[in-house]
């Protein structure tokens, strides 16, 4: 439940039947990675939306020049 407790935007909820955290509001996620960093078992893999990936890639390419 670390992701549930540590998410700065409270996008997680807790499913009592499954006994695990679930993302209730994926559109509200900032993709900050706090949940991925806090997970002790590596169960979370934050994937950036396509738009963010494109901007990051361009920024890295510009810095290489």
Backbone as CSV, one residue per row, in Angstrom:
resi,resn,N_x,N_y,N_z,CA_x,CA_y,CA_z,C_x,C_y,C_z
1,UNK,0.803,-1.209,0.000,0.000,0.000,0.000,0.845,1.272,0.000
2,UNK,2.158,1.137,-0.214,2.994,2.331,-0.249,2.589,3.274,-1.373
3,UNK,2.270,2.714,-2.546,1.857,3.567,-3.661,0.571,4.305,-3.305
4,UNK,-0.333,3.622,-2.665,-1.607,4.211,-2.243,-1.364,5.353,-1.253
5,UNK,-0.476,5.131,-0.309,-0.207,6.117,0.734,0.688,7.266,0.277
6,UNK,1.581,7.035,-0.690,2.581,8.037,-1.056,2.294,8.803,-2.336
7,UNK,1.267,8.471,-3.065,0.956,9.176,-4.309,0.563,10.624,-3.997
8,UNK,1.289,11.603,-4.570,0.964,13.003,-4.261,-0.388,13.454,-4.816
9,UNK,-0.945,12.709,-5.762,-2.229,13.106,-6.356,-3.389,12.199,-5.976
10,UNK,-3.137,11.205,-5.150,-4.186,10.280,-4.711,-4.927,9.629,-5.875
11,UNK,-4.193,9.153,-6.873,-4.836,8.482,-8.003,-5.136,7.018,-7.694
12,UNK,-4.595,6.503,-6.592,-4.796,5.101,-6.221,-5.973,4.939,-5.278
13,UNK,-6.580,3.775,-5.363,-7.572,3.342,-4.403,-7.112,1.980,-3.904
14,UNK,-7.828,1.394,-2.987,-7.464,0.071,-2.492,-8.638,-0.867,-2.659
15,UNK,-8.408,-1.979,-3.347,-9.429,-2.997,-3.562,-9.312,-4.016,-2.436
16,UNK,-10.273,-4.007,-1.544,-10.243,-4.901,-0.378,-10.365,-6.372,-0.779
17,UNK,-11.117,-6.666,-1.823,-11.268,-8.052,-2.259,-9.961,-8.601,-2.835
18,UNK,-9.286,-7.796,-3.667,-8.016,-8.225,-4.267,-6.831,-7.985,-3.344
19,UNK,-7.050,-7.171,-2.305,-6.009,-6.802,-1.340,-4.803,-6.179,-2.037
20,UNK,-5.096,-5.216,-2.933,-4.021,-4.495,-3.601,-4.510,-3.120,-4.038
21,UNK,-3.542,-2.261,-4.274,-3.846,-0.919,-4.758,-4.229,-0.983,-6.231
22,UNK,-5.128,-0.104,-6.626,-5.541,-0.013,-8.027,-5.563,1.460,-8.427
23,UNK,-5.259,1.731,-9.682,-5.293,3.109,-10.186,-6.742,3.452,-10.528
24,UNK,-7.288,4.390,-9.793,-8.677,4.794,-10.022,-8.789,5.962,-10.989
25,UNK,-7.772,6.807,-11.026,-7.825,8.019,-11.847,-6.568,8.136,-12.716
26,UNK,-6.418,7.289,-13.727,-5.193,7.310,-14.542,-4.977,8.628,-15.277
27,UNK,-6.043,9.332,-15.627,-5.894,10.603,-16.336,-5.360,11.719,-15.443
28,UNK,-5.425,11.527,-14.136,-4.941,12.534,-13.195,-3.468,12.330,-12.835
29,UNK,-2.890,11.225,-13.256,-1.505,10.886,-12.906,-0.522,11.830,-13.595
30,UNK,0.467,12.325,-12.859,1.513,13.201,-13.403,2.706,12.401,-13.900
31,UNK,2.699,11.087,-13.722,3.810,10.210,-14.095,5.096,10.630,-13.392
32,UNK,4.969,10.981,-12.122,6.125,11.439,-11.349,7.042,10.282,-10.953
33,UNK,6.490,9.077,-10.899,7.293,7.906,-10.571,7.424,7.619,-9.091
34,UNK,6.753,8.393,-8.240,6.844,8.164,-6.793,6.382,6.755,-6.429
35,UNK,5.325,6.284,-7.061,4.804,4.945,-6.759,5.816,3.869,-7.162
36,UNK,6.446,4.053,-8.304,7.425,3.076,-8.787,8.656,3.039,-7.875
37,UNK,9.103,4.195,-7.441,10.271,4.265,-6.558,9.984,3.678,-5.185
38,UNK,8.761,3.848,-4.694,8.403,3.390,-3.353,8.027,1.916,-3.278
39,UNK,7.762,1.283,-4.415,7.301,-0.105,-4.403,8.458,-1.046,-4.050
40,UNK,8.341,-1.766,-2.930,9.437,-2.630,-2.493,9.592,-3.905,-3.325
41,UNK,8.589,-4.254,-4.124,8.664,-5.499,-4.904,8.743,-5.244,-6.407
42,UNK,8.834,-3.991,-6.824,8.949,-3.669,-8.245,7.716,-4.012,-9.056
43,UNK,6.550,-3.887,-8.454,5.306,-4.263,-9.127,4.778,-3.174,-10.059
44,UNK,5.380,-1.988,-10.025,4.875,-0.873,-10.820,5.911,-0.467,-11.863
45,UNK,5.424,-0.282,-13.091,6.265,0.195,-14.186,5.561,1.398,-14.795
46,UNK,6.004,2.597,-14.444,5.373,3.811,-14.950,5.765,3.986,-16.407
47,UNK,4.762,4.122,-17.242,4.991,4.345,-18.673,4.456,5.712,-19.031
48,UNK,5.316,6.517,-19.603,4.925,7.876,-19.957,4.014,7.870,-21.172
49,UNK,3.068,8.798,-21.229,2.217,8.909,-22.416,3.069,9.257,-23.636
50,UNK,2.578,8.952,-24.821,3.314,9.181,-26.055,3.767,10.631,-26.193
51,UNK,2.917,11.586,-25.848,3.267,13.000,-25.983,4.480,13.348,-25.128
52,UNK,4.535,12.844,-23.915,5.654,13.136,-23.018,6.913,12.472,-23.541
53,UNK,6.824,11.255,-24.041,7.987,10.566,-24.593,8.588,11.348,-25.749
54,UNK,7.761,11.900,-26.620,8.252,12.663,-27.775,8.987,13.915,-27.320
55,UNK,8.454,14.622,-26.365,9.094,15.839,-25.864,10.413,15.494,-25.196
56,UNK,10.455,14.458,-24.392,11.695,14.052,-23.731,12.759,13.673,-24.751
57,UNK,12.372,12.932,-25.771,13.319,12.483,-26.787,13.933,13.676,-27.501
58,UNK,13.113,14.673,-27.834,13.625,15.872,-28.507,14.567,16.641,-27.603
59,UNK,14.268,16.732,-26.328,15.113,17.444,-25.376,16.472,16.758,-25.278
60,UNK,16.493,15.448,-25.203,17.739,14.699,-25.127,18.542,14.887,-26.409
61,UNK,17.897,14.834,-27.562,18.591,15.015,-28.834,19.223,16.405,-28.922
62,UNK,18.535,17.438,-28.456,19.052,18.789,-28.504,20.278,18.916,-27.607
63,UNK,20.254,18.302,-26.426,21.371,18.382,-25.497,22.611,17.699,-26.046
64,UNK,22.439,16.670,-26.871,23.573,15.947,-27.446,24.320,16.798,-28.473
65,UNK,23.647,17.774,-29.058,24.254,18.568,-30.138,25.304,19.507,-29.648
